[in-house]
Amino acid sequence: MENPALRTYLHDHGFPLQKRRFKLFTFSRLMGAAARYDRDSASLILTPPLHVTICSPIPFILQELGTSFLRQGQVRIGNARLTVQEMATAIPKVTGRSLRVRMLSPLVVYSTFDSTDASGRRYTHYYSPFEPRFVELVGTNLAKKHLLVYGRPAVTDDFSIRPWSVVDQDLKVTRYKETIIKGWMGQYELTGDPDLLQMALDAGLGSKNSQGYGCCVPAGT
């Protein structure tokens, strides 16, 4: 990102709301023409060309990222430097009260609880799409993003999200900075206010979006 002030603000602060801070961007997994897991090196080996999808409801964030990619011509991922060959934009618009999405990175929904034993430690419960509270937490999270972006409360009374094509293999357990995170791929059907559904496409579903979780696109794209 070319603008150091914006980069620092997003990394250190984000957009505050109540006790939470939202970065208001998300991105997909790195995707290649083919992929295989090498057990010996514990590495995922991708066959180029590779591509990644980045989403945000804040146009300036996407403009800064695009400018940075074009000027530098390269992106560093881990120890690898990748050459930027092509960039494209897409602006999917929600026009109705239902939307079917396909996850490009795992959808993470969780709650943190105080332990009931003497240790005093907190523990995290990651919800599956088949648990009742999953719907409530996804809707609440989208409403907070909606308030930050539009400056007005969202209509959430009739919001719902249900698994459309989700199987056991869609559960993905990943590690981010020594933290185990559980999320779900698959396809989901969302219903509710179009502005709220638009926020799912623009800012991502669920939590930990800026760490590369919850990125989705309309199913069939």
C-alpha positions in Angstrom: 0.0 0.0 0.0 1.5 3.3 -1.1 0.0 5.6 1.5 1.9 4.9 4.7 -0.6 6.8 6.9 -3.5 4.7 5.6 -1.4 1.5 6.0 -0.6 2.4 9.6 -4.1 3.4 10.4 -5.6 0.2 9.1 -3.0 -2.0 10.8 -3.0 -0.3 14.2 -6.4 1.2 14.5 -9.1 0.3 11.9 -12.6 1.7 12.2 -13.7 1.6 15.9 -17.3 0.7 16.9 -18.1 0.0 20.6 -15.3 -2.3 21.8 -14.4 -3.6 18.4 -12.3 -2.4 15.6 -13.0 -3.3 12.0 -10.5 -3.1 9.1 -13.3 -3.3 6.5 -11.5 -5.4 3.9 -11.1 -9.0 3.3 -9.4 -11.3 0.8 -9.6 -14.8 -0.6 -7.2 -17.7 -0.3 -4.4 -17.6 -2.9 -5.7 -19.7 -5.7 -3.8 -21.4 -8.5 -4.4 -23.5 -11.6 -3.7 -26.5 -9.5 -2.8 -27.2 -5.8 -1.3 -30.1 -3.9 -0.2 -30.5 -0.3 3.3 -31.7 0.2 3.5 -33.7 3.5 7.2 -33.8 3.7 7.6 -30.0 3.8 4.1 -29.4 5.2 3.6 -26.9 2.4 0.8 -26.1 -0.1 2.2 -26.1 -3.6 0.3 -23.9 -6.1 0.7 -24.0 -9.9 0.7 -20.6 -11.5 -0.9 -18.4 -12.6 -2.1 -17.5 -9.2 -4.9 -15.1 -8.3 -6.4 -13.5 -5.2 -9.7 -11.6 -4.7 -9.7 -8.5 -2.4 -12.9 -6.8 -1.3 -13.7 -3.6 0.6 -16.7 -1.3 0.9 -14.2 1.6 1.1 -13.1 2.5 -2.5 -10.0 4.3 -1.3 -8.6 1.2 0.2 -8.9 -0.7 -3.1 -7.5 2.2 -5.0 -4.4 2.4 -2.8 -3.9 -1.4 -3.1 -4.3 -1.3 -6.8 -1.9 1.6 -7.2 0.7 -0.1 -5.0 0.5 -3.4 -7.0 0.9 -1.6 -10.3 3.8 0.6 -9.2 5.8 -2.1 -7.5 4.9 -4.8 -10.0 5.5 -7.5 -7.4 3.9 -8.9 -4.3 5.8 -10.7 -1.6 4.1 -13.6 0.1 6.3 -15.3 2.7 9.6 -15.8 1.0 8.2 -15.8 -2.5 8.0 -12.7 -4.8 5.3 -12.9 -7.3 5.0 -10.7 -10.4 1.8 -8.9 -10.9 0.6 -9.6 -14.5 -3.0 -8.5 -14.5 -5.6 -6.7 -12.4 -9.3 -6.7 -12.9 -12.2 -5.0 -11.1 -15.7 -6.4 -10.5 -18.6 -4.6 -8.7 -21.3 -7.2 -7.9 -24.5 -5.5 -6.9 -27.3 -7.0 -4.8 -30.7 -6.1 -6.2 -33.0 -8.4 -4.3 -33.7 -9.8 -0.9 -31.9 -13.1 -1.4 -28.3 -13.9 -2.3 -26.4 -17.1 -2.7 -22.7 -16.9 -2.1 -19.6 -19.0 -2.5 -16.9 -18.7 0.1 -13.4 -17.9 -1.2 -11.9 -18.1 2.3 -13.3 -19.8 5.4 -16.3 -18.2 7.2 -15.4 -17.8 10.9 -18.0 -17.3 13.6 -17.0 -17.6 17.3 -17.6 -16.5 20.9 -15.1 -16.3 23.7 -16.1 -17.4 27.2 -14.6 -17.4 30.7 -13.5 -20.8 31.9 -15.6 -22.4 34.6 -12.6 -24.0 36.3 -10.0 -22.5 38.6 -7.6 -21.7 35.8 -9.4 -18.5 34.9 -8.5 -18.9 31.3 -10.8 -17.9 28.4 -11.7 -20.3 25.7 -13.1 -19.8 22.2 -16.0 -21.7 20.7 -16.2 -21.7 16.9 -19.7 -22.2 15.5 -20.7 -24.4 12.7 -23.3 -23.2 10.1 -25.7 -25.8 11.6 -25.8 -24.2 15.1 -28.7 -21.8 15.8 -26.4 -19.0 17.1 -24.5 -18.9 13.8 -27.2 -16.9 12.1 -27.5 -14.4 15.0 -23.7 -13.7 15.1 -23.3 -13.4 11.4 -26.2 -10.9 11.3 -24.9 -8.9 14.2 -21.5 -8.7 12.6 -22.9 -7.5 9.3 -25.0 -4.9 11.1 -21.9 -3.4 12.7 -20.1 -3.1 9.4 -23.3 -1.6 7.9 -23.4 1.1 10.6 -19.8 2.0 10.1 -20.1 2.3 6.3 -23.6 3.8 5.9 -23.8 5.7 9.2 -27.2 4.3 10.0 -28.6 1.1 11.6 -29.2 -1.8 9.4 -32.6 -3.6 9.0 -31.8 -7.0 10.6 -35.2 -8.4 11.6 -35.6 -10.8 8.8 -31.9 -11.6 8.1 -31.0 -15.2 7.7 -28.1 -17.3 6.4 -28.4 -21.0 5.8 -26.0 -23.6 4.4 -26.9 -24.3 0.7 -24.0 -26.6 -0.2 -21.9 -27.3 2.9 -20.3 -30.7 3.8 -18.1 -31.9 6.6 -15.0 -31.4 4.3 -15.7 -27.7 4.2 -14.6 -27.3 7.8 -11.1 -25.8 7.6 -8.7 -25.6 10.6 -6.0 -23.1 10.1 -3.3 -21.4 12.1 -2.8 -17.6 12.3 0.1 -16.4 14.4 0.0 -19.5 16.7 -3.8 -19.3 17.0 -6.0 -22.2 15.8 -8.9 -20.9 13.8 -11.9 -22.9 12.5 -14.0 -21.8 9.6 -16.2 -23.1 6.9 -16.1 -23.0 3.1 -19.1 -24.0 0.9 -22.1 -22.1 -0.4 -24.7 -20.2 1.7 -28.1 -18.6 1.0 -28.6 -15.2 2.6 -31.9 -13.3 2.8 -32.7 -9.9 4.2 -32.3 -6.2 3.5 -30.3 -5.7 0.2 -27.9 -3.2 1.9 -27.0 -5.8 4.5 -26.5 -8.5 1.8 -24.3 -6.1 -0.1 -22.1 -5.7 3.0 -21.5 -9.4 2.9 -19.9 -9.1 -0.6 -18.1 -5.9 0.1 -16.7 -6.4 3.7 -16.9 -10.2 4.1 -19.0 -12.6 6.3 -18.2 -13.3 9.9 -15.0 -12.4 11.8 -11.3 -12.0 11.2 -11.9 -10.7 7.6 -8.6 -8.7 7.5 -6.7 -11.9 8.3 -8.1 -13.5 5.2 -11.4 -15.0 6.3 -15.0 -14.6 5.2 -14.4 -13.5 1.6 -17.3 -14.5 -0.7 -18.7 -13.9 -4.2 -22.1 -14.6 -5.7 -22.4 -18.3 -6.4 -21.8 -19.1 -10.1 -19.1 -16.4 -10.5 
